[in-house]
Amino acid sequence: MSNSTYFVQECPTCGRRLQIRVEYLGKEVACQHCQGRFVASDPSNARVDGGIENNALLRRADELLESVDRWKCQVRSVYPR
């Protein structure tokens, strides 16, 4: 019987929930379903600030939302209710 401890992580390629041994934290692993490769990381220990990459993504999302608001204003000025 195995005494290994596991955590659950989704495969970033196919989305399957995988049980990964804690010994593999920080190491590259492969999904047994799709063979997608990724670094094993426990999401419950993820950084709260999200890092630079996530901040750039959030800024881009804000830009897109602002562009939608501008578009709505333009449409309303052309087609008032």
Gaussian input, Z-matrix of N, CA and C with variables (Angstrom, degrees):
# hf/3-21g

backbone

0 1
 N
 C     1     B1
 C     2     B2     1     A1
 N     3     B3     2     A2     1     D1
 C     4     B4     3     A3     2     D2
 C     5     B5     4     A4     3     D3
 N     6     B6     5     A5     4     D4
 C     7     B7     6     A6     5     D5
 C     8     B8     7     A7     6     D6
 N     9     B9     8     A8     7     D7
 C    10    B10     9     A9     8     D8
 C    11    B11    10    A10     9     D9
 N    12    B12    11    A11    10    D10
 C    13    B13    12    A12    11    D11
 C    14    B14    13    A13    12    D12
 N    15    B15    14    A14    13    D13
 C    16    B16    15    A15    14    D14
 C    17    B17    16    A16    15    D15
 N    18    B18    17    A17    16    D16
 C    19    B19    18    A18    17    D17
 C    20    B20    19    A19    18    D18
 N    21    B21    20    A20    19    D19
 C    22    B22    21    A21    20    D20
 C    23    B23    22    A22    21    D21
 N    24    B24    23    A23    22    D22
 C    25    B25    24    A24    23    D23
 C    26    B26    25    A25    24    D24
 N    27    B27    26    A26    25    D25
 C    28    B28    27    A27    26    D26
 C    29    B29    28    A28    27    D27
 N    30    B30    29    A29    28    D28
 C    31    B31    30    A30    29    D29
 C    32    B32    31    A31    30    D30
 N    33    B33    32    A32    31    D31
 C    34    B34    33    A33    32    D32
 C    35    B35    34    A34    33    D33
 N    36    B36    35    A35    34    D34
 C    37    B37    36    A36    35    D35
 C    38    B38    37    A37    36    D36
 N    39    B39    38    A38    37    D37
 C    40    B40    39    A39    38    D38
 C    41    B41    40    A40    39    D39
 N    42    B42    41    A41    40    D40
 C    43    B43    42    A42    41    D41
 C    44    B44    43    A43    42    D42
 N    45    B45    44    A44    43    D43
 C    46    B46    45    A45    44    D44
 C    47    B47    46    A46    45    D45
 N    48    B48    47    A47    46    D46
 C    49    B49    48    A48    47    D47
 C    50    B50    49    A49    48    D48
 N    51    B51    50    A50    49    D49
 C    52    B52    51    A51    50    D50
 C    53    B53    52    A52    51    D51
 N    54    B54    53    A53    52    D52
 C    55    B55    54    A54    53    D53
 C    56    B56    55    A55    54    D54
 N    57    B57    56    A56    55    D55
 C    58    B58    57    A57    56    D56
 C    59    B59    58    A58    57    D57
 N    60    B60    59    A59    58    D58
 C    61    B61    60    A60    59    D59
 C    62    B62    61    A61    60    D60
 N    63    B63    62    A62    61    D61
 C    64    B64    63    A63    62    D62
 C    65    B65    64    A64    63    D63
 N    66    B66    65    A65    64    D64
 C    67    B67    66    A66    65    D65
 C    68    B68    67    A67    66    D66
 N    69    B69    68    A68    67    D67
 C    70    B70    69    A69    68    D68
 C    71    B71    70    A70    69    D69
 N    72    B72    71    A71    70    D70
 C    73    B73    72    A72    71    D71
 C    74    B74    73    A73    72    D72
 N    75    B75    74    A74    73    D73
 C    76    B76    75    A75    74    D74
 C    77    B77    76    A76    75    D75
 N    78    B78    77    A77    76    D76
 C    79    B79    78    A78    77    D77
 C    80    B80    79    A79    78    D78
 N    81    B81    80    A80    79    D79
 C    82    B82    81    A81    80    D80
 C    83    B83    82    A82    81    D81
 N    84    B84    83    A83    82    D82
 C    85    B85    84    A84    83    D83
 C    86    B86    85    A85    84    D84
 N    87    B87    86    A86    85    D85
 C    88    B88    87    A87    86    D86
 C    89    B89    88    A88    87    D87
 N    90    B90    89    A89    88    D88
 C    91    B91    90    A90    89    D89
 C    92    B92    91    A91    90    D90
 N    93    B93    92    A92    91    D91
 C    94    B94    93    A93    92    D92
 C    95    B95    94    A94    93    D93
 N    96    B96    95    A95    94    D94
 C    97    B97    96    A96    95    D95
 C    98    B98    97    A97    96    D96
 N    99    B99    98    A98    97    D97
 C   100   B100    99    A99    98    D98
 C   101   B101   100   A100    99    D99
 N   102   B102   101   A101   100   D100
 C   103   B103   102   A102   101   D101
 C   104   B104   103   A103   102   D102
 N   105   B105   104   A104   103   D103
 C   106   B106   105   A105   104   D104
 C   107   B107   106   A106   105   D105
 N   108   B108   107   A107   106   D106
 C   109   B109   108   A108   107   D107
 C   110   B110   109   A109   108   D108
 N   111   B111   110   A110   109   D109
 C   112   B112   111   A111   110   D110
 C   113   B113   112   A112   111   D111
 N   114   B114   113   A113   112   D112
 C   115   B115   114   A114   113   D113
 C   116   B116   115   A115   114   D114
 N   117   B117   116   A116   115   D115
 C   118   B118   117   A117   116   D116
 C   119   B119   118   A118   117   D117
 N   120   B120   119   A119   118   D118
 C   121   B121   120   A120   119   D119
 C   122   B122   121   A121   120   D120
 N   123   B123   122   A122   121   D121
 C   124   B124   123   A123   122   D122
 C   125   B125   124   A124   123   D123
 N   126   B126   125   A125   124   D124
 C   127   B127   126   A126   125   D125
 C   128   B128   127   A127   126   D126
 N   129   B129   128   A128   127   D127
 C   130   B130   129   A129   128   D128
 C   131   B131   130   A130   129   D129
 N   132   B132   131   A131   130   D130
 C   133   B133   132   A132   131   D131
 C   134   B134   133   A133   132   D132
 N   135   B135   134   A134   133   D133
 C   136   B136   135   A135   134   D134
 C   137   B137   136   A136   135   D135
 N   138   B138   137   A137   136   D136
 C   139   B139   138   A138   137   D137
 C   140   B140   139   A139   138   D138
 N   141   B141   140   A140   139   D139
 C   142   B142   141   A141   140   D140
 C   143   B143   142   A142   141   D141
 N   144   B144   143   A143   142   D142
 C   145   B145   144   A144   143   D143
 C   146   B146   145   A145   144   D144
 N   147   B147   146   A146   145   D145
 C   148   B148   147   A147   146   D146
 C   149   B149   148   A148   147   D147
 N   150   B150   149   A149   148   D148
 C   151   B151   150   A150   149   D149
 C   152   B152   151   A151   150   D150
 N   153   B153   152   A152   151   D151
 C   154   B154   153   A153   152   D152
 C   155   B155   154   A154   153   D153
 N   156   B156   155   A155   154   D154
 C   157   B157   156   A156   155   D155
 C   158   B158   157   A157   156   D156
 N   159   B159   158   A158   157   D157
 C   160   B160   159   A159   158   D158
 C   161   B161   160   A160   159   D159
 N   162   B162   161   A161   160   D160
 C   163   B163   162   A162   161   D161
 C   164   B164   163   A163   162   D162
 N   165   B165   164   A164   163   D163
 C   166   B166   165   A165   164   D164
 C   167   B167   166   A166   165   D165
 N   168   B168   167   A167   166   D166
 C   169   B169   168   A168   167   D167
 C   170   B170   169   A169   168   D168
 N   171   B171   170   A170   169   D169
 C   172   B172   171   A171   170   D170
 C   173   B173   172   A172   171   D171
 N   174   B174   173   A173   172   D172
 C   175   B175   174   A174   173   D173
 C   176   B176   175   A175   174   D174
 N   177   B177   176   A176   175   D175
 C   178   B178   177   A177   176   D176
 C   179   B179   178   A178   177   D177
 N   180   B180   179   A179   178   D178
 C   181   B181   180   A180   179   D179
 C   182   B182   181   A181   180   D180
 N   183   B183   182   A182   181   D181
 C   184   B184   183   A183   182   D182
 C   185   B185   184   A184   183   D183
 N   186   B186   185   A185   184   D184
 C   187   B187   186   A186   185   D185
 C   188   B188   187   A187   186   D186
 N   189   B189   188   A188   187   D187
 C   190   B190   189   A189   188   D188
 C   191   B191   190   A190   189   D189
 N   192   B192   191   A191   190   D190
 C   193   B193   192   A192   191   D191
 C   194   B194   193   A193   192   D192
 N   195   B195   194   A194   193   D193
 C   196   B196   195   A195   194   D194
 C   197   B197   196   A196   195   D195
 N   198   B198   197   A197   196   D196
 C   199   B199   198   A198   197   D197
 C   200   B200   199   A199   198   D198
 N   201   B201   200   A200   199   D199
 C   202   B202   201   A201   200   D200
 C   203   B203   202   A202   201   D201
 N   204   B204   203   A203   202   D202
 C   205   B205   204   A204   203   D203
 C   206   B206   205   A205   204   D204
 N   207   B207   206   A206   205   D205
 C   208   B208   207   A207   206   D206
 C   209   B209   208   A208   207   D207
 N   210   B210   209   A209   208   D208
 C   211   B211   210   A210   209   D209
 C   212   B212   211   A211   210   D210
 N   213   B213   212   A212   211   D211
 C   214   B214   213   A213   212   D212
 C   215   B215   214   A214   213   D213
 N   216   B216   215   A215   214   D214
 C   217   B217   216   A216   215   D215
 C   218   B218   217   A217   216   D216
 N   219   B219   218   A218   217   D217
 C   220   B220   219   A219   218   D218
 C   221   B221   220   A220   219   D219
 N   222   B222   221   A221   220   D220
 C   223   B223   222   A222   221   D221
 C   224   B224   223   A223   222   D222
 N   225   B225   224   A224   223   D223
 C   226   B226   225   A225   224   D224
 C   227   B227   226   A226   225   D225
 N   228   B228   227   A227   226   D226
 C   229   B229   228   A228   227   D227
 C   230   B230   229   A229   228   D228
 N   231   B231   230   A230   229   D229
 C   232   B232   231   A231   230   D230
 C   233   B233   232   A232   231   D231
 N   234   B234   233   A233   232   D232
 C   235   B235   234   A234   233   D233
 C   236   B236   235   A235   234   D234
 N   237   B237   236   A236   235   D235
 C   238   B238   237   A237   236   D236
 C   239   B239   238   A238   237   D237
 N   240   B240   239   A239   238   D238
 C   241   B241   240   A240   239   D239
 C   242   B242   241   A241   240   D240

   B1=1.4420
   B2=1.5235
   B3=1.3363
   B4=1.4555
   B5=1.5274
   B6=1.3253
   B7=1.4589
   B8=1.5175
   B9=1.3217
   B10=1.4565
   B11=1.5189
   B12=1.3271
   B13=1.4611
   B14=1.5213
   B15=1.3192
   B16=1.4523
   B17=1.5251
   B18=1.3165
   B19=1.4539
   B20=1.5154
   B21=1.3078
   B22=1.4624
   B23=1.5199
   B24=1.3346
   B25=1.4582
   B26=1.5217
   B27=1.3088
   B28=1.4665
   B29=1.5143
   B30=1.3171
   B31=1.4604
   B32=1.5229
   B33=1.3291
   B34=1.4598
   B35=1.5284
   B36=1.3194
   B37=1.4636
   B38=1.5172
   B39=1.3444
   B40=1.4669
   B41=1.5271
   B42=1.3314
   B43=1.4542
   B44=1.5214
   B45=1.3093
   B46=1.4687
   B47=1.5257
   B48=1.3176
   B49=1.4603
   B50=1.5269
   B51=1.3116
   B52=1.4582
   B53=1.5244
   B54=1.3155
   B55=1.4581
   B56=1.5207
   B57=1.3221
   B58=1.4628
   B59=1.5189
   B60=1.3175
   B61=1.4663
   B62=1.5244
   B63=1.3227
   B64=1.4630
   B65=1.5288
   B66=1.3126
   B67=1.4656
   B68=1.5322
   B69=1.3395
   B70=1.4599
   B71=1.5285
   B72=1.3397
   B73=1.4656
   B74=1.5253
   B75=1.3205
   B76=1.4603
   B77=1.5101
   B78=1.3192
   B79=1.4651
   B80=1.5176
   B81=1.3171
   B82=1.4633
   B83=1.5195
   B84=1.3226
   B85=1.4644
   B86=1.5230
   B87=1.3202
   B88=1.4681
   B89=1.5201
   B90=1.3236
   B91=1.4545
   B92=1.5274
   B93=1.3112
   B94=1.4611
   B95=1.5250
   B96=1.3363
   B97=1.4637
   B98=1.5360
   B99=1.3535
   B100=1.4710
   B101=1.5238
   B102=1.3326
   B103=1.4642
   B104=1.5302
   B105=1.3455
   B106=1.4686
   B107=1.5192
   B108=1.3171
   B109=1.4622
   B110=1.5237
   B111=1.3350
   B112=1.4567
   B113=1.5190
   B114=1.3231
   B115=1.4547
   B116=1.5243
   B117=1.3068
   B118=1.4640
   B119=1.5183
   B120=1.3295
   B121=1.4660
   B122=1.5212
   B123=1.2943
   B124=1.4565
   B125=1.5252
   B126=1.3474
   B127=1.4576
   B128=1.5260
   B129=1.3196
   B130=1.4656
   B131=1.5241
   B132=1.3258
   B133=1.4659
   B134=1.5144
   B135=1.3269
   B136=1.4610
   B137=1.5187
   B138=1.3279
   B139=1.4563
   B140=1.5207
   B141=1.3106
   B142=1.4526
   B143=1.5202
   B144=1.3317
   B145=1.4633
   B146=1.5194
   B147=1.3007
   B148=1.4474
   B149=1.5120
   B150=1.3139
   B151=1.4475
   B152=1.5183
   B153=1.3219
   B154=1.4612
   B155=1.5200
   B156=1.3134
   B157=1.4617
   B158=1.5280
   B159=1.3336
   B160=1.4577
   B161=1.5218
   B162=1.3405
   B163=1.4549
   B164=1.5229
   B165=1.3126
   B166=1.4615
   B167=1.5232
   B168=1.3068
   B169=1.4551
   B170=1.5228
   B171=1.3188
   B172=1.4635
   B173=1.5275
   B174=1.3252
   B175=1.4811
   B176=1.5211
   B177=1.3274
   B178=1.4624
   B179=1.5231
   B180=1.3221
   B181=1.4662
   B182=1.5257
   B183=1.3249
   B184=1.4705
   B185=1.5240
   B186=1.3322
   B187=1.4721
   B188=1.5299
   B189=1.3176
   B190=1.4622
   B191=1.5241
   B192=1.3285
   B193=1.4587
   B194=1.5341
   B195=1.3247
   B196=1.4655
   B197=1.5267
   B198=1.3302
   B199=1.4620
   B200=1.5268
   B201=1.3256
   B202=1.4674
   B203=1.5190
   B204=1.3362
   B205=1.4706
   B206=1.5297
   B207=1.3414
   B208=1.4816
   B209=1.5243
   B210=1.3207
   B211=1.4589
   B212=1.5202
   B213=1.3440
   B214=1.4603
   B215=1.5276
   B216=1.3298
   B217=1.4660
   B218=1.5228
   B219=1.3233
   B220=1.4549
   B221=1.5377
   B222=1.3194
   B223=1.4627
   B224=1.5180
   B225=1.3153
   B226=1.4782
   B227=1.5264
   B228=1.3289
   B229=1.4695
   B230=1.5379
   B231=1.3097
   B232=1.4547
   B233=1.5341
   B234=1.3126
   B235=1.4706
   B236=1.5323
   B237=1.3239
   B238=1.4736
   B239=1.5262
   B240=1.2755
   B241=1.4721
   B242=1.4852
   A1=109.34
   A2=116.93
   A3=122.67
   A4=110.99
   A5=116.46
   A6=122.06
   A7=111.18
   A8=118.53
   A9=122.96
   A10=110.89
   A11=114.86
   A12=121.80
   A13=107.96
   A14=116.32
   A15=122.21
   A16=110.51
   A17=115.88
   A18=122.42
   A19=106.38
   A20=116.65
   A21=121.27
   A22=108.74
   A23=115.68
   A24=121.93
   A25=108.20
   A26=115.79
   A27=119.55
   A28=109.90
   A29=115.60
   A30=120.36
   A31=107.10
   A32=119.31
   A33=120.54
   A34=113.01
   A35=117.68
   A36=121.18
   A37=112.29
   A38=116.79
   A39=119.40
   A40=113.88
   A41=117.79
   A42=120.99
   A43=115.42
   A44=118.23
   A45=120.58
   A46=109.82
   A47=115.47
   A48=121.07
   A49=107.73
   A50=115.76
   A51=121.07
   A52=110.70
   A53=117.07
   A54=122.07
   A55=107.20
   A56=115.45
   A57=121.07
   A58=108.54
   A59=116.42
   A60=120.58
   A61=109.81
   A62=116.14
   A63=120.33
   A64=111.67
   A65=117.80
   A66=120.18
   A67=112.23
   A68=116.21
   A69=120.83
   A70=113.69
   A71=117.66
   A72=120.20
   A73=110.41
   A74=116.19
   A75=121.17
   A76=114.70
   A77=117.07
   A78=120.61
   A79=110.01
   A80=115.63
   A81=119.94
   A82=109.51
   A83=115.38
   A84=121.88
   A85=108.53
   A86=115.83
   A87=121.26
   A88=108.81
   A89=115.98
   A90=122.25
   A91=108.29
   A92=116.31
   A93=120.23
   A94=112.35
   A95=116.28
   A96=119.62
   A97=111.86
   A98=116.44
   A99=119.69
   A100=113.71
   A101=116.63
   A102=123.12
   A103=112.98
   A104=117.14
   A105=120.51
   A106=110.07
   A107=116.69
   A108=121.69
   A109=109.56
   A110=115.82
   A111=121.93
   A112=108.85
   A113=116.80
   A114=122.03
   A115=108.01
   A116=116.79
   A117=121.96
   A118=109.43
   A119=115.84
   A120=120.43
   A121=108.95
   A122=115.87
   A123=121.44
   A124=108.50
   A125=118.27
   A126=120.40
   A127=113.24
   A128=119.14
   A129=119.93
   A130=111.60
   A131=116.83
   A132=121.09
   A133=112.20
   A134=117.92
   A135=121.84
   A136=110.32
   A137=115.72
   A138=120.98
   A139=109.87
   A140=116.02
   A141=121.59
   A142=111.19
   A143=118.34
   A144=120.46
   A145=113.03
   A146=119.89
   A147=122.30
   A148=115.22
   A149=118.68
   A150=120.45
   A151=113.08
   A152=115.87
   A153=122.73
   A154=111.59
   A155=117.56
   A156=121.31
   A157=111.48
   A158=117.23
   A159=120.39
   A160=111.26
   A161=117.23
   A162=120.07
   A163=110.42
   A164=118.11
   A165=121.76
   A166=110.17
   A167=116.66
   A168=121.22
   A169=110.90
   A170=116.94
   A171=120.56
   A172=111.40
   A173=117.28
   A174=120.09
   A175=110.29
   A176=117.29
   A177=121.16
   A178=110.59
   A179=117.40
   A180=120.66
   A181=110.24
   A182=117.20
   A183=120.39
   A184=111.16
   A185=117.17
   A186=121.01
   A187=110.33
   A188=116.60
   A189=120.24
   A190=111.66
   A191=117.19
   A192=120.33
   A193=111.05
   A194=117.02
   A195=120.40
   A196=110.77
   A197=117.29
   A198=119.55
   A199=110.77
   A200=117.14
   A201=120.54
   A202=109.43
   A203=117.00
   A204=120.29
   A205=110.87
   A206=116.71
   A207=119.97
   A208=109.94
   A209=117.08
   A210=121.12
   A211=110.45
   A212=117.37
   A213=120.79
   A214=111.18
   A215=117.03
   A216=120.76
   A217=110.53
   A218=117.11
   A219=121.14
   A220=111.05
   A221=115.91
   A222=120.33
   A223=110.24
   A224=117.37
   A225=120.59
   A226=111.48
   A227=116.96
   A228=118.73
   A229=110.54
   A230=117.93
   A231=122.18
   A232=110.54
   A233=115.42
   A234=121.62
   A235=110.32
   A236=117.48
   A237=118.07
   A238=110.68
   A239=115.59
   A240=121.34
   A241=111.44
   D1=137.60
   D2=-177.13
   D3=-84.18
   D4=139.26
   D5=176.88
   D6=-105.63
   D7=19.30
   D8=-177.62
   D9=-70.46
   D10=149.66
   D11=174.79
   D12=-105.67
   D13=138.07
   D14=-175.73
   D15=-121.79
   D16=158.37
   D17=167.60
   D18=-130.09
   D19=163.63
   D20=-177.40
   D21=-107.08
   D22=133.58
   D23=177.26
   D24=-141.07
   D25=140.96
   D26=175.91
   D27=-79.65
   D28=141.23
   D29=172.81
   D30=-70.42
   D31=126.42
   D32=-179.97
   D33=-69.01
   D34=-15.25
   D35=-179.87
   D36=-87.62
   D37=-52.73
   D38=-174.35
   D39=-109.94
   D40=-11.19
   D41=176.98
   D42=84.59
   D43=0.59
   D44=179.10
   D45=-66.99
   D46=143.39
   D47=175.69
   D48=-84.15
   D49=121.82
   D50=-174.81
   D51=-114.76
   D52=140.82
   D53=171.36
   D54=-90.20
   D55=120.09
   D56=-176.12
   D57=-121.24
   D58=133.46
   D59=178.05
   D60=-65.11
   D61=142.11
   D62=179.69
   D63=-62.19
   D64=-23.01
   D65=178.26
   D66=-62.21
   D67=-21.31
   D68=-177.27
   D69=-93.65
   D70=2.63
   D71=178.11
   D72=-55.57
   D73=131.70
   D74=179.37
   D75=81.64
   D76=-1.66
   D77=-178.81
   D78=-109.50
   D79=155.60
   D80=177.58
   D81=-74.84
   D82=131.78
   D83=178.16
   D84=-128.59
   D85=167.49
   D86=178.72
   D87=-122.56
   D88=137.30
   D89=175.32
   D90=-68.10
   D91=131.76
   D92=179.89
   D93=-72.12
   D94=-17.02
   D95=-178.82
   D96=-86.87
   D97=-52.92
   D98=-173.35
   D99=-110.88
   D100=-4.64
   D101=-178.25
   D102=68.97
   D103=12.12
   D104=176.02
   D105=-64.44
   D106=140.23
   D107=-178.59
   D108=-105.04
   D109=139.82
   D110=178.74
   D111=-159.90
   D112=166.87
   D113=178.79
   D114=-89.77
   D115=127.67
   D116=179.73
   D117=-69.05
   D118=124.51
   D119=178.73
   D120=-148.15
   D121=134.41
   D122=-179.52
   D123=-79.90
   D124=113.38
   D125=-176.83
   D126=-62.74
   D127=-23.36
   D128=179.12
   D129=-70.96
   D130=-15.54
   D131=177.49
   D132=-105.69
   D133=13.95
   D134=-178.09
   D135=-68.23
   D136=153.24
   D137=177.36
   D138=-66.53
   D139=142.15
   D140=-177.74
   D141=-76.37
   D142=-34.08
   D143=-174.84
   D144=-73.30
   D145=-13.95
   D146=174.87
   D147=82.66
   D148=-14.14
   D149=178.20
   D150=74.96
   D151=176.34
   D152=-175.48
   D153=-65.46
   D154=-42.84
   D155=-175.63
   D156=-61.66
   D157=-43.77
   D158=179.12
   D159=-67.56
   D160=-36.23
   D161=178.40
   D162=-63.45
   D163=-39.72
   D164=177.57
   D165=-63.97
   D166=-39.52
   D167=178.63
   D168=-64.93
   D169=-42.26
   D170=178.24
   D171=-65.75
   D172=-39.65
   D173=176.63
   D174=-61.22
   D175=-42.40
   D176=179.42
   D177=-64.58
   D178=-40.70
   D179=177.42
   D180=-61.86
   D181=-42.02
   D182=177.50
   D183=-61.97
   D184=-41.38
   D185=178.23
   D186=-60.38
   D187=-44.31
   D188=-179.54
   D189=-65.22
   D190=-40.65
   D191=177.73
   D192=-64.08
   D193=-40.00
   D194=177.31
   D195=-64.37
   D196=-38.41
   D197=179.63
   D198=-66.26
   D199=-34.45
   D200=176.70
   D201=-66.35
   D202=-42.54
   D203=178.14
   D204=-60.94
   D205=-42.54
   D206=178.64
   D207=-63.59
   D208=-41.70
   D209=179.39
   D210=-61.98
   D211=-43.77
   D212=178.59
   D213=-60.14
   D214=-40.33
   D215=178.62
   D216=-64.09
   D217=-41.13
   D218=178.87
   D219=-63.87
   D220=-43.11
   D221=179.79
   D222=-64.20
   D223=-41.25
   D224=179.45
   D225=-64.71
   D226=-34.91
   D227=-179.40
   D228=-71.61
   D229=-29.11
   D230=179.12
   D231=-83.71
   D232=-39.53
   D233=-178.06
   D234=-122.56
   D235=74.62
   D236=-178.97
   D237=-66.70
   D238=154.87
   D239=-179.07
   D240=-81.82

